[in-house]
Amino acid sequence: MKGFDRKPLPAWATPAPEKTQSLHDFVEERGKVDTEARRLANLFREALALPSVHEAEHPIDCPLCAADHSLTPERVALLRERVADTEAYQKALKNGRDALGTMMTGLSSLATALADALPAFITNSSKSRRSRGFRVGRIRELLGADRDADVAAWLSSLRALARARSRVLAALRGTSGLVKSFAADMDGFDDCPSIEKGFEAIAEAHADFSVALAAYGIAEEKIRSALQAVVDAQSETAGWPELIELSDDQAALRSAMIERTAYAEAAKELAQALRQIDKGNEAVLNEKFGDLSDGVQKWWDILGPEEPSFFDGVKQRPGARRTIDLKAGLSVAPDRSNPKLRDVVAVFSMSQLHCLGLSLFLARAVNEQAGFVVLDDPILSSDEDYRAFFNAMVIEELANLGMQVIVLTQDQKTWKDLGERYLHQGISLFQLQRGTDARRDSRLLQTSSRSVREPHSGIRSSGTPPS
């Protein structure tokens, strides 16, 4: 509906006769004074304004050319005559410039008035019309087939209005060009009749445009009123009967509004309390994650020191309540300065992910003060480089913490290395053979576990023998 908005077309009047007459007077006075006199008139006027020249009764030095005793009283009188001859020209020049300024202002105002008098959808760009849904097809769809004749009449009047507008603009451009040419070259322009004819052409085209605009307004009103009815019918009016009913009992309406305001305030306070609770929960989780991150970082550095990719921390995902992110850092500096943080699943290898899982497990076990841990092949799926760090440093650190460590492995190298490295600490080694016997290492004796007597053959004989 905004596309139909437009302003009334103001009346147009050609410049007053005295304005155009001022241009004719200027051309006439300009012809009476030769070009040289017009050019020197201001110079003569300034010279006569000097006291020494104005009061000269005998020859004096010329202030213009500095010739000795060249400016006689007779020549001063001649200068006064020259200036007097140009007085009428100067007055006509001023009046002509004023007339041209008035004409240019009027032409500019007319151009603005023409644009404002047109419907907004004409001056808007095609992109703007599309974004607002102002399309002929859409109008036909909303009005239905019963209004096809009105739409056709509206489009016909619109085309006539566009043609009338083009004629006004053409006359306006031509006359504006003449006026600007006169203003730019007042010494050489003398085609005053063309300017007069130009304003007459504007007046005639303006009158035709006014007629076309009036005819368009009649056709537009039918379309606009019909569209307004459709828009009103499709507007959201649910609840209006109830609102009218409430307006009949203003006391009850006031009471309901006060109650609603109280509910809204309570809801606002509840929402604020929930936000504070969430903020507190987040602070607690961040503190716990900070402690856990330090523990994971410790075990990660023990398992894989001095790697360019390293574990950075466990963090709560922003905006989430039950989701965490594991972040990894990438740095080529030995001190891990200026790291690039990424998700671990994006940069860690499978072996590194295995070590990260082991670090998370050990950090949580230590944090919860577990008395023992059971590790089932903790490094079998990792790189060979991690074996030495696990056997030499991880087990030793866990032992220093007073934690009992039970390692189940199918790897004979790990089994043998652990037995030799920690023999002085009384390590117990067991080897589960096929069948039902759990045989202790030759250096130690231990009864077999009840689980190895499991009668199910799949449990007793499947896989590579663990130790």
C-alpha positions, 0 to 999 in steps of 0.5 A: 500500500505504501507504493501508492503514496504520492503528494499533490501536484502544486500549481505552476506559473511561468515567470512574471513578465517583468522577469523575462523583460529584464532579460530583454532590457539587459540585452538592449543595454549591453548593446549600447556599451561596447565590450571594452567600456564594459570591461574597464567600467569597474576600473574607472569607477575605482579610480574615480573613488580615489580622493586625489582623482575626485578632487583634481583641478590640475594634471596629476600622476595617473594612478592607473598607468603611473604616467607623470601629469597625464591625468588632466581634469578633462580626462577625469571628466571623460572617465565620469562620462564613461562610467555614467554610460555604463550605469544603466548597463550595470542595473540591467545586468543585476536585474538580469542575474536576479531573473535568471536565478529566480528562473533556475530556482523555479525549474528545480522546484518543478522537477522535485514537485513532479517526482513527489506527485508520482506514486512511490512505486514509479520512483522506487527501483525495481528491486525495492518493488520486488522486496515489497511485493508490489507486482502487477501479478500479485495485485491481480492475485489479491483482487481476483478476476472480478477486478481485471477491468479496473486493473486494466484501466489503472495500467492504461492511465499509468501509461498515459501518466508516464508519457505526460511526465516524459513530455514535461521532463523534456521541456524542463531539460531544454529550458533549464539548459537555455537558462544555464547557458545564459547565466554562464555567458551573459556577454554572448547570449541573446536568445531570449525568445527561446527561453520564453518559448521554453517556459510556454512549452513547460506550462503546456506540458504541465497542464497535460500532466495535471489532466493525466494525473487526475485521470490516474487518480480516479483509476488508482482509487478503485485499485487502492480501496479494493486492495485496502479491503483485502489487506484489512480482511487478511490482517490479524484481528483475533482477540478484538471482540474480547478487547471490546468486551474488556473496554466496557468494564474498565475497572476489571481491565485495570485489575487484569493489567495490574495482575498481568504486570505482577506476573510479568515482573515475577517471570522476569525475576525468575528468568534472572534467577535462572540466569544466575544459577546457570552462571554459577553452574558454569563457574563451578564447572569451569573450576572443576574442568580447570582442575581436571585440565591440569591433571590431564595436562600432567599425564599427557606431558608424561606420555608424550613430552615435547610434541608440537601438538599437545593437550590444552584443556577441557572446556564447557561448550559455550551456550551448552549445558551437557557438552564439553570441548577438548582443545588441542594446541599446535605450536612449533616453539619449544616453549609452546608459545603462540599456540593455535587452538583446535578441537582434538578430533580435528588434529590428533591422530588415533594414537594421540587420541588413545593417549588422551583417553588414558590421560583423562582416565588417570587424571580422574582416578587421581582426582577421586583418590582411587586406591587402584586402577586396572589398565587393559592394554593401555599402550597397545594401540599407541605408537611404539614411542609411548611404550617407554614413557608409560613403562618408565614414568607413568607406572612410577608416578602412580606408584609414588602416589601410593596407587596399586596398578594392575596392567593386563596386556597381550604384549610380551615386550611390555610384560617383560619390561615391567617385570624387569624394571620393577622387580625391586619393588616386588611386582607380581607377574601372572601369565594366563595360559590356554586352559584353566591354569594361571601360572605364576612367573618362575620368580613368584608364586600365586594361586590362580583366579577363579575366573580362569576356571570358567567352564566356557571354552570361549572365555578360556581359549579366545585370543592371544594369551593376556598377562 
